[in-house]
């Protein structure tokens, strides 16, 4: 496959038993290396299933998925070290300290000893958490937990980082710090797939976005160029509503 794409899905299909229609319907997504790529979708659009498939956590019915040029169907061993997944849910041990949590997650990713300690210290410094490294997670604010959650997915220095709603429920200062650091991480060479319901965030930091609905990609491209194609849409939020409609989406994937 074309190695210029960090992630590529080719006519990807997935249908759940008992569901009337497909959750992923001919999904074609191309995420270039080095991009900070926003995947924007309403509830029930299939994005959670798509992310789970890309990470090898969910089987699919048809098509193909490539990460770093490797097929997840036959080369998952090569794919795994390339990916870092930061889920929307806070996946931390509340009774342990920040450092203890990160050492556990680092160990799960094959890090140990001085290399792990150095990486933990590096990322705690990057996200302005050095002074809180020995504080129990249960005493952290929501924004601090989000930052530790993010660090946990980055410890093994993945080339491709997938972030599912990384700023949900945090204060304005934490959100700015997280977005600033994501830009810094991206500029250092890490490809980032950024999933968010905050359209203004995607417009602020993403070099490319894709709008997804009903299991397929509606459009993809640079935010400014996409808006230029719809004169009545001054921002991504208005374009999003134009493409996906204004009706509430309370579906489960």
PEGI-V660821 format. One line per field, one symbol per residue. psi: psi as a letter, one per 30 degrees, with the letter a starting at -180 (. if undefined). A space follows every 50 residues. Layout:
BEGIN
psi=???
END
This chain:
BEGIN
psi=ljffkekkkjhkkkkkkfkelkekjhjjkjjlkfljkkjkklkgfgeeee eeeeggfkllflalkkjgfkkfefhfefeeffkkkjlekjiljfflleee eeeeeeefggllbeeeeeeeeeeeeeghgefgfgkkefflleeeeeeeee eeffeghkfkkjjjhfgkglleeeeeeeeeeeeeeefffkkkjjkkfjee eeeefkfklkkkkhglkelkakeeeeeffjffjfleeeeeeeeflgkkjg lk.
END
